[in-house]
Amino acid sequence: MTDLSYNKWVSMSDEALIKVIGSFIRHYRMEYNKTQDELAAAAGISRSTLSMLERGQTVTLNTLVQVLRVLNKLDVMDAFEVRESFSPLQLAKLQREKRLRARKSSKNELNSTNSVNW
């Protein structure tokens, strides 16, 4: 995400953000040449609920996900994926602890750790 786009979203009110989501839904419904009735039926919601979503009114998250699925736009969910990240210090520590070589184990170690017998 660029700083410019982040600042754009931060500066918007919650109401404005919800209206952007509604416009997104309406745009793709129209692009796929679907009526509100057709899209609502495919999503398993009422036409009035879809209309509320497009106007930026309150609907459930479940409704939004159902509509995104029908519009084949679940890729927007990528923004919500949590990716594990490491600080440079953590990464350096992990690299330092990483084994670089295998060492020959004694027979006692193999028997005591229930290792796979080769």
C-alpha positions, 0 to 999 in steps of 0.5 A, a space after each residue: 500500500 502506498 502512503 498516498 492511498 493510505 492517506 486517502 482512506 484515512 482522511 475519509 469518514 466512515 460514512 464515506 468509506 461505506 459509500 465507496 464499498 457500495 459504489 464498488 458493488 454497484 459498479 461490478 454488478 453493472 459491469 456484469 450486466 446483472 439487475 439487483 434482483 438477479 444479484 440478490 437472488 444469486 447471493 441469497 439476500 433480498 433486493 432491498 438488502 442489496 440496494 442498501 449495500 449499494 447506497 452505503 447503508 448498514 448491512 452485515 459483513 456476511 451480506 458483503 461477503 455473499 455479494 463479493 462471492 457472487 461477483 467473483 471479487 473475493 480477491 479484495 479479502 487479500 487486504 485482510 490477510 495477516 502475514 507473519 513478519 519478522 524484525 531484522 533482529 529476529 531474522 538474524 537470530 533465526 539465521 544464526 540458529 539455522 543448522 548449516 551442517 548435519 553431524 554424525 550422531 552416536 548410536 546412543 543418541 539414535 536409540 534414545 530419541 526414537 529416530 528413524 533407522 536408516 
